Amino acid sequence: MSSLLELSHELLHCIFCEVQPADMSALSQTCQTLHSYVKGNRLLHKDLYVRRYDEPRAGDVEPDWEAEVQNLVKLERILESESREDKTANLPFVAERIIKLIETASTNPETSLNLQLLSDYFDDTTNIDAFLCASSLFERAGSEHQRPAWTPELRQASAKMHCLFGVPIDATPTRSSLSMQRPTASSILAPSGCTRLQTRPQGSHVYARSKVYDLRQYTDATLWGPFTDDGTQRVDWEKVEAVMIVLGHNLTKFSERSEGHWPRIWHKPFVGATPNSYLSLPPSIAPEPKEDPDDELMRIRARALSLDAQDPYGITGTWMRVVCFLDYNDLYAFNFSERIPDDQLREPLDIEEGIIDLEEALQVTRIEPPGSGDEDVSEYGEDGEESGDGMDWSGFVGERLPVVHFRGNSRSLHASWDPNANSRIRGTVRQTPEGEIRWTTFSIFHGEERWRSEGIQVGGLRSARGVLGNWFDKDYDMHGPAGPTAFWKVTDELEDDNKTSSSPLAS
């Protein structure tokens, strides 16, 4: 009988492909011959990788397969560990690897090995506590096992993982769940203060709401949106996380009160957080074509199709948007009835919000080169040359994408009588210098722009998760109003093309 070492390399390859990646290190240490065979074997490590994880998409730079396998073996060891201390100590490494696994995952969540693997590991609450609840929010909102990370960068990384996880963590912290809430001037003066319980469980949504409606967060440097306060347009993932938690809490309550007429969203971990994961709903029955369409109509349709083909963001189609807001008297009392230091956090805000659900039909209207001027930057300088966006792109990695303009209509799905619900829409989509996808929209009533929003597409280009951000007065009124908003695409069809309404929410 032949020994293992006498087999051909082809047979050894077939046998070793059945070995678990975690056992490859032990295998290579059994003898010098096997060590020489395993170490540096690109094809073997590639096959080991693609049997357990999604193969990177065509066009991506081919990775170092051996290093990737070793890193993922280490990642899985940490995720399987029962030691909370081990997990916490490895937060930087885990954040980097998980974000990369999501970015390289298959766009189909039903067949993605990466997303299924991560979903299985994050059934474990110790992984949720250690990696998804380490932002600044959980200093006050967390349980005894949920503590903020030790650096601002790691707190941002944890918040980003939470946003990619996609299921808002809104559990009641045990260490303060039934503590007496200290009354504040704002809670006494607010019109809703008399209905507020002073002793109640404090879920993380009350702390997230406090952050979202703190008007000190809305500054020129942040573009009044989910960006850091340094003018660089870097995403502030802790702001995005707070928006997600508030909207998730309100949408869950709205779904429960609708008795099933409004389905739940954001309840499947990691689904839609991958670039290019958006998939249009099946087309409805096409309308009867008009006889002998005129030449002008044909030219308009041809131009629209040409612009859609050039649009890398996939804008044209029907989108769903949710907007939440406070009664203005509550918002004002919360922000201005009591003066506090700039670095002091506001009290948790436990109050009912209003909610508007909208259907928006958007159409690309113009495409400009990458780096074209921002909405608030003059398109041309004094010499007539394009002024650009004024941002530092020296650290940008990847392909620069164009700036795409769009217009459309927005209508309320359950309050069509509300004059503030139905409007015209215009906006732009562009990259930020760190490669995120930034959406700017304006709501237009009776020909006048009234509200503006700034948001980031969670998951990147053409992600199914959609956009999270903030809405506010288009004139940047420091007294508000302002609040959280989200929108996501449901179909490539436009409402005007087919009058049959699409499903109100994407799963």
C-alpha positions as CSV (number, residue, x, y, z in Angstrom):
1,M,0.0,0.0,0.0
2,S,1.3,3.4,-0.9
3,S,1.9,5.9,1.8
4,L,0.4,9.4,1.8
5,L,3.6,11.0,0.9
6,E,4.0,8.8,-2.2
7,L,0.7,10.1,-3.7
8,S,0.8,12.5,-6.6
9,H,0.4,16.2,-5.9
10,E,-3.0,16.1,-7.7
11,L,-4.3,13.5,-5.3
12,L,-2.8,15.3,-2.3
13,H,-4.6,18.4,-3.4
14,C,-7.9,16.6,-3.6
15,I,-7.4,15.1,-0.1
16,F,-6.3,18.3,1.6
17,C,-9.1,20.3,0.1
18,E,-11.4,18.3,2.4
19,V,-9.4,19.4,5.5
20,Q,-10.8,22.2,7.6
21,P,-8.8,25.4,7.2
22,A,-8.3,25.5,10.9
23,D,-6.4,22.2,10.7
24,M,-4.0,23.2,7.9
25,S,-1.5,24.5,10.4
26,A,-1.3,21.3,12.3
27,L,-1.1,19.3,9.0
28,S,1.8,21.3,7.8
29,Q,3.7,20.7,11.0
30,T,3.6,16.9,10.8
31,C,6.7,16.6,8.6
32,Q,9.0,18.6,6.4
33,T,7.5,17.2,3.2
34,L,4.0,18.2,4.0
35,H,5.2,21.6,5.3
36,S,6.9,22.2,2.0
37,Y,3.7,21.1,0.1
38,V,1.3,23.3,2.1
39,K,3.3,26.5,2.6
40,G,3.0,28.8,-0.4
41,N,0.6,26.5,-2.2
42,R,-1.6,29.2,-3.9
43,L,-4.1,26.8,-5.5
44,L,-4.6,24.7,-2.4
45,H,-5.3,27.8,-0.2
46,K,-7.6,29.2,-2.9
47,D,-9.7,26.0,-3.0
48,L,-9.8,25.9,0.8
49,Y,-11.0,29.6,0.7
50,V,-13.8,29.2,-1.9
51,R,-15.2,26.1,-0.3
52,R,-16.0,28.0,2.9
53,Y,-16.2,31.6,1.8
54,D,-17.5,33.6,-1.2
55,E,-15.0,33.9,-4.0
56,P,-14.1,37.6,-4.7
57,R,-15.8,39.0,-7.7
58,A,-14.2,39.1,-11.1
59,G,-12.1,42.2,-11.6
60,D,-11.0,42.4,-8.0
61,V,-7.3,42.1,-7.2
62,E,-6.4,38.5,-6.5
63,P,-5.7,38.2,-2.8
64,D,-2.9,36.3,-1.0
65,W,-4.9,33.2,-0.5
66,E,-2.7,31.7,2.2
67,A,-2.8,34.9,4.2
68,E,-6.6,35.2,3.7
69,V,-7.2,31.6,5.0
70,Q,-4.9,32.2,8.0
71,N,-6.7,35.5,8.9
72,L,-10.2,33.9,8.6
73,V,-9.1,30.9,10.7
74,K,-8.0,33.5,13.4
75,L,-11.3,35.4,13.0
76,E,-13.4,32.2,13.4
77,R,-11.4,31.2,16.5
78,I,-12.1,34.6,18.1
79,L,-15.8,34.4,17.2
80,E,-16.1,30.9,18.7
81,S,-14.2,31.8,21.8
82,E,-16.2,31.9,25.1
83,S,-13.8,34.5,26.5
84,R,-15.3,38.0,26.4
85,E,-11.8,39.4,27.2
86,D,-10.4,37.6,24.2
87,K,-13.1,39.1,22.0
88,T,-12.7,42.6,23.3
89,A,-8.9,42.5,22.9
90,N,-9.2,41.5,19.3
91,L,-11.8,44.1,18.3
92,P,-9.5,45.9,15.8
93,F,-8.7,42.7,13.9
94,V,-12.3,41.5,14.0
95,A,-13.7,44.7,12.7
96,E,-11.3,44.8,9.7
97,R,-12.0,41.2,8.7
98,I,-15.8,41.3,9.1
99,I,-16.1,44.5,7.1
100,K,-14.0,42.9,4.3
101,L,-16.1,39.7,4.4
102,I,-19.2,41.8,3.9
103,E,-17.7,43.9,1.1
104,T,-16.6,40.7,-0.8
105,A,-19.8,38.7,-0.1
106,S,-22.0,37.4,-2.9
107,T,-24.8,39.8,-3.8
108,N,-27.4,37.0,-3.3
109,P,-28.0,36.7,0.5
110,E,-29.7,33.4,0.0
111,T,-26.5,31.7,-1.3
112,S,-23.8,33.9,0.2
113,L,-21.4,31.8,2.3
114,N,-19.9,34.9,4.0
115,L,-23.3,36.3,5.1
116,Q,-24.5,32.9,6.3
117,L,-21.3,32.4,8.3
118,L,-21.5,35.8,9.9
119,S,-25.3,35.4,10.7
120,D,-24.5,32.1,12.4
121,Y,-21.7,33.6,14.5
122,F,-23.8,36.6,15.5
123,D,-26.6,34.4,16.9
124,D,-24.2,34.4,19.8
125,T,-25.0,37.3,22.1
126,T,-21.4,37.5,23.3
127,N,-20.3,38.4,19.8
128,I,-23.1,41.0,19.6
129,D,-22.0,42.5,22.9
130,A,-18.3,42.6,22.1
131,F,-18.3,43.8,18.5
132,L,-21.6,45.5,17.7
133,C,-22.2,47.3,21.1
134,A,-18.8,49.0,21.5
135,S,-19.7,52.5,20.2
136,S,-20.1,55.6,22.5
137,L,-23.9,55.0,22.6
138,F,-23.5,52.0,24.8
139,E,-21.6,53.9,27.5
140,R,-25.1,54.8,28.7
141,A,-27.3,52.4,26.8
142,G,-25.4,49.2,27.2
143,S,-25.7,46.2,29.6
144,E,-23.0,45.1,31.9
145,H,-21.3,43.3,29.0
146,Q,-21.7,46.1,26.5
147,R,-18.9,48.7,26.9
148,P,-17.5,51.3,24.5
149,A,-14.2,50.6,22.8
150,W,-11.0,52.3,24.1
151,T,-10.4,54.6,21.0
152,P,-12.6,56.8,18.8
153,E,-11.6,54.8,15.7
154,L,-12.7,51.5,17.3
155,R,-16.0,53.0,18.5
156,Q,-16.6,54.1,14.9
157,A,-15.7,50.6,13.6
158,S,-18.2,49.0,16.0
159,A,-20.9,51.4,15.0
160,K,-20.2,50.6,11.3
161,M,-20.4,46.8,12.0
162,H,-23.8,47.4,13.8
163,C,-25.1,49.3,10.7
164,L,-23.9,46.5,8.4
165,F,-25.5,44.0,10.7
166,G,-28.6,45.9,10.0
167,V,-30.8,44.7,12.9
168,P,-31.0,47.6,15.4
169,I,-29.9,46.5,18.9
170,D,-32.5,48.1,21.1
171,A,-32.4,45.9,24.2
172,T,-33.0,47.3,27.7
173,P,-29.8,47.6,29.6
174,T,-30.0,45.6,32.8
175,R,-27.9,47.9,35.0
176,S,-30.3,50.8,34.6
177,S,-33.5,49.2,33.4
178,L,-35.7,50.3,36.3
179,S,-33.7,53.2,37.6
180,M,-35.4,56.5,38.3
181,Q,-35.0,58.9,35.4
182,R,-34.0,62.3,36.7
183,P,-36.5,65.0,35.6
184,T,-34.9,67.8,33.5
185,A,-36.1,71.2,32.6
186,S,-36.9,70.0,29.0
187,S,-39.0,67.1,30.3
188,I,-40.9,69.4,32.6
189,L,-41.5,72.1,30.0
190,A,-42.2,69.9,27.0
191,P,-45.9,69.5,26.1
192,S,-45.5,65.8,26.2
193,G,-43.8,65.8,29.5
194,C,-46.9,65.1,31.5
195,T,-47.4,61.8,29.7
196,R,-43.8,60.6,30.2
197,L,-43.1,58.0,32.8
198,Q,-40.2,58.9,35.1
199,T,-39.6,55.3,36.0
200,R,-39.4,52.9,33.1
201,P,-37.0,50.5,31.3
202,Q,-34.5,52.6,29.3
203,G,-33.9,50.9,25.9
204,S,-31.0,52.1,23.7
205,H,-33.5,53.9,21.4
206,V,-34.0,56.7,24.1
207,Y,-30.2,57.4,24.0
208,A,-30.1,57.2,20.2
209,R,-33.0,59.6,20.0
210,S,-31.3,62.0,22.3
211,K,-28.3,62.0,19.9
212,V,-30.4,62.3,16.7
213,Y,-32.5,65.2,17.9
214,D,-29.6,67.1,19.6
215,L,-29.4,70.1,17.2
216,R,-25.7,70.7,18.3
217,Q,-24.9,67.7,16.0
218,Y,-26.1,69.7,12.9
219,T,-23.3,72.0,11.8
220,D,-21.8,73.3,8.5
221,A,-18.8,71.1,9.0
222,T,-21.0,68.0,9.2
223,L,-23.1,69.1,6.2
224,W,-26.0,68.8,8.7
225,G,-25.8,65.1,8.0
226,P,-24.1,61.9,9.2
227,F,-20.5,63.2,8.8
228,T,-17.7,64.0,11.2
229,D,-17.3,67.5,12.5
230,D,-14.1,68.3,10.6
231,G,-15.3,69.1,7.1
232,T,-13.7,66.0,5.5
233,Q,-17.0,64.3,4.7
234,R,-15.9,61.2,6.6
235,V,-18.9,59.2,7.7
236,D,-19.7,59.4,11.4
237,W,-20.9,55.8,11.9
238,E,-22.1,56.6,15.4
239,K,-24.5,59.1,14.0
240,V,-25.7,56.5,11.4
241,E,-26.1,53.9,14.1
242,A,-28.3,56.3,16.2
243,V,-30.5,57.0,13.1
244,M,-30.9,53.3,12.4
245,I,-31.9,52.5,16.0
246,V,-34.4,55.3,16.2
247,L,-36.0,54.5,12.8
248,G,-35.9,50.8,13.6
249,H,-37.8,51.3,16.8
250,N,-40.4,53.5,15.2
251,L,-40.9,51.2,12.2
252,T,-41.3,48.2,14.5
253,K,-44.0,50.0,16.5
254,F,-45.7,51.2,13.3
255,S,-45.7,47.6,11.9
256,E,-47.2,46.2,15.2
257,R,-50.0,48.9,15.2
258,S,-50.8,48.3,11.5
259,E,-51.8,44.6,12.4
260,G,-49.6,43.2,9.6
261,H,-50.5,45.7,6.9
262,W,-47.0,47.2,7.1
263,P,-44.4,44.4,7.1
264,R,-41.3,44.5,9.3
265,I,-38.0,45.6,7.9
266,W,-34.4,45.4,9.1
267,H,-34.8,42.0,10.8
268,K,-32.4,39.9,8.7
269,P,-28.8,40.2,9.8
270,F,-26.3,41.5,7.1
271,V,-28.9,41.2,4.3
272,G,-28.5,44.1,1.8
273,A,-25.2,45.3,3.2
274,T,-23.1,44.2,0.3
275,P,-22.3,46.4,-2.7
276,N,-24.6,45.7,-5.7
277,S,-27.0,43.6,-3.6
278,Y,-30.1,45.5,-4.8
279,L,-32.4,43.4,-6.9
280,S,-35.5,44.9,-8.4
281,L,-38.9,43.5,-7.7
282,P,-40.4,41.5,-10.7
283,P,-41.9,43.8,-13.3
284,S,-45.6,44.3,-13.2
285,I,-47.7,44.1,-16.3
286,A,-46.5,46.6,-18.8
287,P,-49.1,49.2,-19.9
288,E,-50.6,49.1,-23.3
289,P,-48.2,51.0,-25.7
290,K,-49.7,54.1,-27.2
291,E,-50.3,54.0,-31.0
292,D,-47.9,56.1,-33.0
293,P,-46.0,57.8,-30.2
294,D,-44.8,61.3,-31.3
295,D,-41.1,62.0,-32.1
296,E,-40.6,64.2,-29.1
297,L,-41.8,61.5,-26.7
298,M,-39.5,59.0,-28.3
299,R,-36.5,61.4,-28.0
300,I,-37.3,61.9,-24.3
301,R,-37.4,58.2,-23.6
302,A,-34.2,57.5,-25.6
303,R,-32.4,60.2,-23.6
304,A,-33.6,58.8,-20.3
305,L,-32.5,55.3,-21.2
306,S,-29.1,56.7,-22.2
307,L,-28.7,58.4,-18.9
308,D,-29.8,55.4,-16.9
309,A,-27.2,53.3,-18.8
310,Q,-24.4,55.7,-17.7
311,D,-25.6,56.0,-14.1
312,P,-23.4,53.8,-11.8
313,Y,-25.7,54.3,-8.8
314,G,-28.9,52.8,-10.2
315,I,-31.1,55.8,-9.3
316,T,-34.1,55.6,-11.7
317,G,-37.0,53.7,-10.2
318,T,-39.3,53.6,-7.2
319,W,-38.0,54.1,-3.7
320,M,-39.5,53.9,-0.2
321,R,-38.7,56.6,2.4
322,V,-39.4,56.9,6.0
323,V,-39.2,60.3,7.9
324,C,-39.5,60.7,11.7
325,F,-39.9,63.9,13.6
326,L,-40.7,65.4,17.0
327,D,-43.5,67.8,17.7
328,Y,-41.6,71.1,17.3
329,N,-42.5,72.3,20.8
330,D,-40.9,69.1,22.2
331,L,-37.8,69.6,19.9
332,Y,-37.4,73.2,21.0
333,A,-37.8,72.4,24.7
334,F,-35.3,69.5,24.5
335,N,-32.6,71.7,22.9
336,F,-33.1,75.2,24.3
337,S,-34.9,75.0,27.7
338,E,-31.7,74.2,29.6
339,R,-28.2,75.4,28.8
340,I,-25.5,72.7,29.1
341,P,-21.8,72.6,28.2
342,D,-21.0,71.6,24.6
343,D,-19.3,68.4,25.6
344,Q,-22.1,67.2,27.9
345,L,-24.6,64.7,26.5
346,R,-28.3,65.5,26.7
347,E,-30.6,63.4,28.8
348,P,-32.2,60.3,27.2
349,L,-35.3,61.2,25.3
350,D,-38.3,59.0,25.8
351,I,-41.1,60.5,23.7
352,E,-43.4,59.6,20.9
353,E,-42.4,60.7,17.4
354,G,-44.3,61.3,14.2
355,I,-43.7,59.1,11.2
356,I,-44.3,59.6,7.5
357,D,-43.9,56.8,4.9
358,L,-43.3,58.0,1.4
359,E,-43.1,56.5,-2.1
360,E,-40.7,58.3,-4.4
361,A,-40.3,57.9,-8.2
362,L,-36.9,59.2,-9.2
363,Q,-35.4,59.7,-12.7
364,V,-31.8,60.6,-13.7
365,T,-31.6,64.0,-15.4
366,R,-28.0,64.9,-15.7
367,I,-24.5,63.3,-15.3
368,E,-21.4,65.4,-14.5
369,P,-17.7,64.4,-14.2
370,P,-16.3,63.2,-10.9
371,G,-15.5,66.0,-8.4
372,S,-18.1,68.4,-9.8
373,G,-19.1,71.2,-7.4
374,D,-21.2,70.4,-4.3
375,E,-24.8,71.7,-3.9
376,D,-23.6,74.6,-1.9
377,V,-20.5,75.3,-3.9
378,S,-20.6,77.6,-7.0
379,E,-20.3,75.5,-10.0
380,Y,-17.8,77.9,-11.6
381,G,-15.0,80.0,-10.3
382,E,-14.3,83.7,-11.1
383,D,-12.4,82.7,-14.2
384,G,-15.2,80.6,-15.5
385,E,-13.4,77.3,-14.8
386,E,-15.1,74.5,-12.9
387,S,-14.4,75.0,-9.2
388,G,-14.7,71.4,-8.2
389,D,-15.9,70.2,-4.8
390,G,-13.0,71.6,-2.7
391,M,-12.3,68.2,-1.1
392,D,-8.9,66.4,-0.6
393,W,-8.9,63.3,-2.8
394,S,-5.3,62.5,-2.4
395,G,-6.0,59.4,-0.3
396,F,-8.8,58.1,-2.5
397,V,-8.5,54.4,-3.6
398,G,-10.6,53.0,-6.5
399,E,-12.5,54.3,-9.4
400,R,-13.8,57.9,-9.3
401,L,-17.5,57.9,-10.2
402,P,-19.5,60.8,-11.7
403,V,-21.9,63.1,-10.0
404,V,-25.5,62.2,-11.0
405,H,-28.5,64.5,-10.7
406,F,-32.1,63.3,-10.5
407,R,-35.6,64.6,-10.1
408,G,-38.9,63.0,-9.2
409,N,-42.1,63.0,-7.1
410,S,-42.8,62.0,-3.5
411,R,-46.2,60.9,-2.2
412,S,-47.4,59.8,1.2
413,L,-48.6,56.2,1.5
414,H,-51.0,56.8,4.4
415,A,-51.5,60.6,4.8
416,S,-52.1,61.9,1.3
417,W,-54.2,64.7,2.8
418,D,-51.0,66.1,4.5
419,P,-49.7,69.1,2.5
420,N,-46.2,68.4,3.9
421,A,-46.1,64.8,2.7
422,N,-46.4,65.2,-1.1
423,S,-43.8,67.1,-3.0
424,R,-41.4,67.2,-5.9
425,I,-37.8,65.9,-5.3
426,R,-34.4,66.8,-6.7
427,G,-31.0,65.7,-5.7
428,T,-27.5,64.4,-6.4
429,V,-25.5,61.2,-5.7
430,R,-21.7,61.3,-5.5
431,Q,-18.8,59.7,-3.8
432,T,-17.0,61.0,-0.7
433,P,-13.2,61.1,-0.6
434,E,-13.2,57.9,1.4
435,G,-15.3,56.1,-1.2
436,E,-18.7,56.2,0.5
437,I,-21.9,57.0,-1.5
438,R,-23.5,60.3,-0.5
439,W,-27.1,61.2,-1.3
440,T,-28.4,64.8,-1.1
441,T,-32.1,65.4,-1.7
442,F,-34.4,68.5,-1.7
443,S,-38.2,68.4,-1.2
444,I,-39.9,71.1,-3.2
445,F,-43.4,72.4,-2.3
446,H,-45.2,74.7,-4.7
447,G,-42.0,75.4,-6.6
448,E,-40.0,76.3,-3.5
449,E,-37.3,74.1,-1.8
450,R,-38.2,73.5,1.8
451,W,-36.5,70.4,3.3
452,R,-33.1,68.9,2.6
453,S,-31.5,65.6,3.5
454,E,-28.0,64.2,3.6
455,G,-27.4,60.5,3.8
456,I,-25.0,57.6,3.2
457,Q,-25.8,54.4,1.4
458,V,-25.0,51.7,3.9
459,G,-23.2,48.8,2.2
460,G,-21.9,51.0,-0.6
461,L,-22.7,51.2,-4.3
462,R,-26.2,49.9,-5.2
463,S,-26.7,48.2,-1.9
464,A,-30.2,46.9,-1.1
465,R,-30.0,48.3,2.5
466,G,-30.4,51.9,1.1
467,V,-29.6,55.3,2.6
468,L,-29.6,56.4,6.2
469,G,-29.2,60.1,7.2
470,N,-30.8,63.3,8.4
471,W,-33.3,65.7,7.1
472,F,-33.4,69.4,8.0
473,D,-34.5,72.9,6.9
474,K,-32.9,73.7,3.6
475,D,-31.8,77.1,5.0
476,Y,-29.9,75.4,7.9
477,D,-32.1,76.9,10.6
478,M,-30.2,76.3,13.9
479,H,-33.5,76.0,15.7
480,G,-34.7,73.1,13.6
481,P,-36.7,71.2,12.7
482,A,-34.5,68.2,11.9
483,G,-34.6,64.5,12.3
484,P,-33.8,61.0,10.9
485,T,-34.7,59.6,7.5
486,A,-34.0,56.5,5.4
487,F,-34.9,55.4,1.9
488,W,-34.3,52.3,-0.1
489,K,-35.1,51.1,-3.7
490,V,-37.8,48.6,-4.4
491,T,-38.1,48.4,-8.2
492,D,-36.6,49.8,-11.3
493,E,-40.0,50.7,-12.5
494,L,-41.4,54.2,-12.2
495,E,-44.9,54.8,-10.7
496,D,-45.9,56.7,-13.8
497,D,-45.0,53.7,-16.0
498,N,-47.4,51.4,-14.1
499,K,-50.1,52.6,-11.8
500,T,-50.1,49.4,-9.8
501,S,-48.3,50.2,-6.6
502,S,-45.3,48.2,-5.6
503,S,-44.8,46.6,-2.2
504,P,-44.4,49.2,0.4
505,L,-41.2,47.8,1.9
506,A,-38.3,45.7,0.8
507,S,-37.5,42.8,3.0
